[in-house]
Amino acid sequence: MSQTAQQDPALLEALTLLLGSDTIPNRLNAQQSQALCQHLDCSPIELAERMLPLAASFSFAPKSNFHVGAIAIDQQGQLFLGANYELAYGPLSGSLHAEQSAIFNALSHQASALTDLVINAAPCGYCRQFINELAVASQLKVHFNQQNYQFSQLLPQSFGPDDLGVQSPLAKLNITKAEQAVDFAKASYAPYTQVQSAMFAYQGEQRLAWSCYIENVAFNPSISPLLTLLSQLKLNHLSLDKVERFELWEHKDNQFSFKQELENFAHHSNKTMVHYDYP
């Protein structure tokens, strides 16, 4: 495990004992979380706070060298880790924030409604706007620097989905029966543009990771499937060396495409990229 994680040997010992592995988990199910809380005599929030260095160890920050960890907790008591990810080339907009990473990790694993978000630094304005897209934003509690806030305290007089008449804000991704690549693209959360886009990383015929497009009412905090895909690879302890090709699946009538973004990344990483349009 990472050097930062060595600061809490009791946590590492408990994780190894109860999970049967010394690999840092990217999520804990309700049973694992409860068992760890009992073993360490702590609450789920305290457990998440102790696990923040583990979450931050998934960070890839070649530009800022600022490593952020975040953990989303759902109403079942599951914990979902996330970390910031920065592209080594291009503008600063080529980055995924830890809060976005943790939220996508939760959504991609069909988490129930999120109740808490634990972070090792105060969320920036960009992330506060992204969090505001969640259907549970008004009930969400945010924890950082040993302080607790209702999310509404962090984003007063907010602009959210209701302001543009969105009846179903971000809650779950419709992937319960997803099997084909098209199913994951159709699961994109895009109430403002209706765009359907998904990306995949493959080793041979083995799908290593996937992602889909997620929008935001303020537009700019929307996240491309490329950044969430790279984050998911990192959270699953998979290096780019394992990836043989990237695939992008998009509806043929999309208003815009992520093809150029993936082509740029494929060029910089010397990887094969395949693009598919579906009807």
C-alpha positions as CSV (number, residue, x, y, z in Angstrom):
1,M,0.0,0.0,0.0
2,S,1.0,3.6,-0.4
3,Q,3.4,5.4,1.9
4,T,0.6,7.9,2.9
5,A,-1.5,4.9,4.0
6,Q,1.3,3.7,6.3
7,Q,0.3,6.5,8.7
8,D,-2.6,4.3,9.9
9,P,-1.2,0.8,10.5
10,A,-4.4,-0.3,12.4
11,L,-6.5,0.5,9.4
12,L,-4.2,-1.4,7.0
13,E,-4.2,-4.4,9.3
14,A,-8.0,-4.4,9.5
15,L,-8.4,-4.1,5.8
16,T,-6.0,-6.9,5.1
17,L,-7.6,-9.1,7.8
18,L,-11.2,-8.5,6.8
19,L,-10.8,-8.2,3.0
20,G,-8.2,-11.0,2.7
21,S,-6.0,-8.8,0.5
22,D,-3.4,-6.0,0.9
23,T,-4.6,-4.3,-2.2
24,I,-6.3,-0.9,-1.6
25,P,-10.0,-1.3,-2.3
26,N,-11.8,1.2,-4.5
27,R,-15.1,0.6,-2.7
28,L,-16.5,-1.2,0.3
29,N,-19.9,-2.9,0.4
30,A,-22.2,-2.5,3.4
31,Q,-21.0,-5.7,5.1
32,Q,-17.3,-4.8,4.7
33,S,-17.9,-1.3,5.9
34,Q,-19.8,-2.4,9.0
35,A,-17.2,-5.1,9.8
36,L,-14.4,-2.5,9.6
37,C,-16.3,0.0,11.8
38,Q,-16.9,-2.7,14.4
39,H,-13.2,-3.8,14.3
40,L,-11.9,-0.3,14.5
41,D,-14.7,1.0,16.8
42,C,-15.5,3.9,14.6
43,S,-18.5,5.3,12.7
44,P,-18.8,5.1,8.9
45,I,-17.8,8.8,8.6
46,E,-14.7,8.2,10.8
47,L,-13.8,5.2,8.7
48,A,-14.1,7.3,5.5
49,E,-11.9,10.0,7.1
50,R,-9.3,7.4,8.0
51,M,-9.4,6.0,4.4
52,L,-8.9,9.4,2.7
53,P,-5.1,8.8,2.3
54,L,-6.0,5.5,0.6
55,A,-8.4,7.3,-1.8
56,A,-5.8,10.0,-2.5
57,S,-3.2,7.3,-3.4
58,F,-5.3,6.7,-6.6
59,S,-4.6,10.3,-7.7
60,F,-2.7,11.1,-10.9
61,A,-1.7,14.7,-10.8
62,P,1.4,15.4,-13.0
63,K,0.6,19.1,-13.3
64,S,-0.6,20.2,-9.9
65,N,1.1,17.6,-7.8
66,F,-1.9,18.1,-5.5
67,H,-3.4,14.8,-4.5
68,V,-7.1,14.8,-3.5
69,G,-9.1,11.9,-2.2
70,A,-12.9,11.7,-1.8
71,I,-15.3,9.1,-0.5
72,A,-19.0,8.9,-1.3
73,I,-21.2,7.0,1.2
74,D,-24.7,5.8,0.2
75,Q,-27.7,5.0,2.4
76,Q,-26.7,1.3,2.6
77,G,-23.4,2.3,4.2
78,Q,-21.3,1.5,1.1
79,L,-18.1,3.5,0.6
80,F,-16.9,4.5,-2.9
81,L,-13.4,6.0,-3.3
82,G,-12.3,8.6,-5.8
83,A,-9.3,10.7,-6.6
84,N,-8.3,13.5,-9.0
85,Y,-6.9,12.7,-12.4
86,E,-5.1,15.1,-14.7
87,L,-4.0,14.6,-18.3
88,A,-0.3,15.2,-18.6
89,Y,-0.8,17.3,-21.8
90,G,-3.2,20.0,-22.9
91,P,-5.1,22.7,-21.0
92,L,-6.0,22.5,-17.3
93,S,-9.6,21.6,-18.3
94,G,-8.3,18.1,-19.0
95,S,-8.9,17.0,-15.4
96,L,-11.3,15.1,-13.3
97,H,-11.8,16.1,-9.7
98,A,-11.8,13.7,-6.8
99,E,-15.5,14.4,-5.9
100,Q,-16.5,13.6,-9.5
101,S,-14.4,10.4,-9.5
102,A,-16.0,9.2,-6.3
103,I,-19.5,10.0,-7.5
104,F,-19.0,8.3,-10.8
105,N,-17.6,5.3,-9.0
106,A,-20.7,5.1,-6.9
107,L,-23.1,5.6,-9.9
108,S,-21.3,3.0,-12.0
109,H,-21.8,0.5,-9.2
110,Q,-25.5,1.2,-8.8
111,A,-25.2,2.8,-5.4
112,S,-28.3,3.8,-3.6
113,A,-28.9,7.5,-2.7
114,L,-25.7,9.2,-1.5
115,T,-25.9,10.5,2.0
116,D,-22.3,11.8,2.7
117,L,-19.3,13.0,0.8
118,V,-16.0,12.9,2.7
119,I,-13.0,14.9,1.2
120,N,-9.5,15.7,2.3
121,A,-9.8,19.3,1.1
122,A,-12.6,21.8,0.8
123,P,-14.5,21.2,-2.5
124,C,-13.8,23.9,-5.2
125,G,-16.7,25.8,-6.8
126,Y,-16.5,23.6,-9.8
127,C,-17.2,20.5,-7.7
128,R,-19.9,22.2,-5.7
129,Q,-21.7,22.9,-9.0
130,F,-21.2,19.3,-10.2
131,I,-22.5,17.9,-6.9
132,N,-25.6,20.2,-7.2
133,E,-26.7,18.0,-10.2
134,L,-27.4,15.1,-7.8
135,A,-31.0,14.4,-7.0
136,V,-30.0,14.1,-3.3
137,A,-27.9,17.3,-3.2
138,S,-30.2,19.1,-0.8
139,Q,-29.9,16.2,1.7
140,L,-26.2,15.5,1.2
141,K,-23.7,16.1,4.0
142,V,-20.2,17.1,3.2
143,H,-17.2,16.5,5.5
144,F,-13.7,18.0,5.2
145,N,-11.0,19.4,7.6
146,Q,-12.9,17.8,10.5
147,Q,-15.9,19.9,9.8
148,N,-19.4,18.9,8.6
149,Y,-21.8,20.9,6.4
150,Q,-25.1,20.5,4.7
151,F,-24.4,20.8,1.0
152,S,-26.8,23.8,0.8
153,Q,-24.5,25.7,3.1
154,L,-21.6,25.3,0.6
155,L,-23.7,26.5,-2.4
156,P,-26.2,29.1,-1.4
157,Q,-28.5,30.6,-4.0
158,S,-27.6,27.7,-6.3
159,F,-28.4,27.2,-10.0
160,G,-29.5,23.6,-10.5
161,P,-31.5,21.2,-12.7
162,D,-34.8,22.7,-11.5
163,D,-33.9,26.0,-13.1
164,L,-33.9,24.4,-16.5
165,G,-36.9,22.2,-15.9
166,V,-35.1,18.9,-15.5
167,Q,-37.5,16.5,-13.8
168,S,-35.1,13.7,-13.1
169,P,-31.7,15.0,-11.8
170,L,-28.7,12.7,-11.5
171,A,-29.5,9.7,-9.4
172,K,-28.6,6.4,-11.1
173,L,-27.2,5.2,-14.4
174,N,-29.5,2.8,-16.2
175,I,-27.0,-0.1,-16.5
176,T,-28.8,-2.9,-14.6
177,K,-29.2,-4.8,-17.8
178,A,-26.3,-3.3,-19.8
179,E,-24.4,-5.9,-21.8
180,Q,-23.6,-4.4,-25.2
181,A,-21.5,-1.2,-25.6
182,V,-24.6,0.6,-26.9
183,D,-26.3,0.0,-23.6
184,F,-23.6,1.8,-21.7
185,A,-23.7,4.8,-24.1
186,K,-27.5,5.0,-23.7
187,A,-26.9,5.2,-19.9
188,S,-25.3,8.6,-20.3
189,Y,-26.9,11.3,-18.1
190,A,-27.5,14.1,-20.7
191,P,-30.8,15.8,-20.0
192,Y,-29.6,19.0,-21.7
193,T,-28.2,17.7,-25.0
194,Q,-29.5,14.1,-25.2
195,V,-26.0,13.0,-26.2
196,Q,-25.1,9.3,-25.8
197,S,-21.4,8.5,-25.5
198,A,-19.5,5.8,-23.8
199,M,-15.8,4.8,-23.8
200,F,-14.2,1.4,-23.1
201,A,-10.6,0.2,-22.4
202,Y,-9.8,-3.3,-23.7
203,Q,-7.1,-5.9,-23.4
204,G,-7.8,-8.3,-26.2
205,E,-11.5,-9.0,-25.8
206,Q,-11.5,-8.3,-22.1
207,R,-13.2,-5.1,-21.1
208,L,-11.0,-3.5,-18.4
209,A,-13.1,-0.4,-17.7
210,W,-16.0,1.7,-19.0
211,S,-17.4,5.1,-18.7
212,C,-20.2,7.3,-20.0
213,Y,-20.9,11.0,-20.5
214,I,-22.4,13.0,-17.5
215,E,-23.7,16.5,-17.9
216,N,-24.2,19.5,-15.6
217,V,-26.8,22.3,-15.8
218,A,-23.9,24.8,-15.7
219,F,-22.4,23.0,-18.7
220,N,-18.7,23.4,-17.8
221,P,-18.7,20.9,-14.9
222,S,-19.9,18.2,-17.3
223,I,-17.4,15.3,-17.5
224,S,-16.2,13.6,-20.6
225,P,-16.2,9.8,-20.7
226,L,-12.4,9.9,-21.3
227,L,-11.5,11.3,-17.9
228,T,-13.9,9.0,-16.0
229,L,-12.5,6.0,-17.9
230,L,-8.9,6.8,-17.0
231,S,-10.0,7.3,-13.4
232,Q,-11.7,4.0,-13.3
233,L,-8.6,2.3,-14.7
234,K,-6.6,3.8,-11.9
235,L,-9.1,2.9,-9.2
236,N,-8.9,-0.7,-10.4
237,H,-5.1,-0.7,-10.2
238,L,-4.8,-1.0,-14.0
239,S,-2.0,0.8,-15.8
240,L,-2.2,2.0,-19.3
241,D,0.3,-0.7,-20.2
242,K,-2.6,-3.2,-19.8
243,V,-4.8,-1.4,-22.3
244,E,-4.5,-2.5,-26.0
245,R,-7.2,-0.3,-27.4
246,F,-9.8,2.3,-26.5
247,E,-13.3,2.3,-28.0
248,L,-15.7,5.2,-28.3
249,W,-19.4,4.4,-29.0
250,E,-21.7,7.4,-29.9
251,H,-25.1,7.8,-31.3
252,K,-24.9,8.9,-34.9
253,D,-27.2,11.9,-34.3
254,N,-25.2,13.3,-31.3
255,Q,-24.8,17.1,-31.3
256,F,-21.0,16.7,-30.7
257,S,-18.4,14.0,-30.5
258,F,-15.6,13.0,-28.1
259,K,-13.7,11.5,-31.0
260,Q,-11.1,14.2,-31.2
261,E,-10.5,14.1,-27.5
262,L,-9.9,10.4,-27.6
263,E,-7.7,10.6,-30.7
264,N,-5.5,13.2,-28.9
265,F,-5.1,10.9,-25.9
266,A,-4.5,7.8,-28.1
267,H,-1.8,9.8,-29.9
268,H,-0.1,10.9,-26.7
269,S,-0.3,7.4,-25.1
270,N,0.5,5.5,-28.3
271,K,-2.7,3.5,-28.1
272,T,-5.1,2.3,-30.7
273,M,-8.5,4.0,-30.8
274,V,-11.7,2.7,-32.5
275,H,-14.8,4.8,-33.0
276,Y,-18.3,3.5,-33.6
277,D,-21.5,5.3,-34.6
278,Y,-24.7,3.5,-33.8
279,P,-28.2,4.3,-35.1
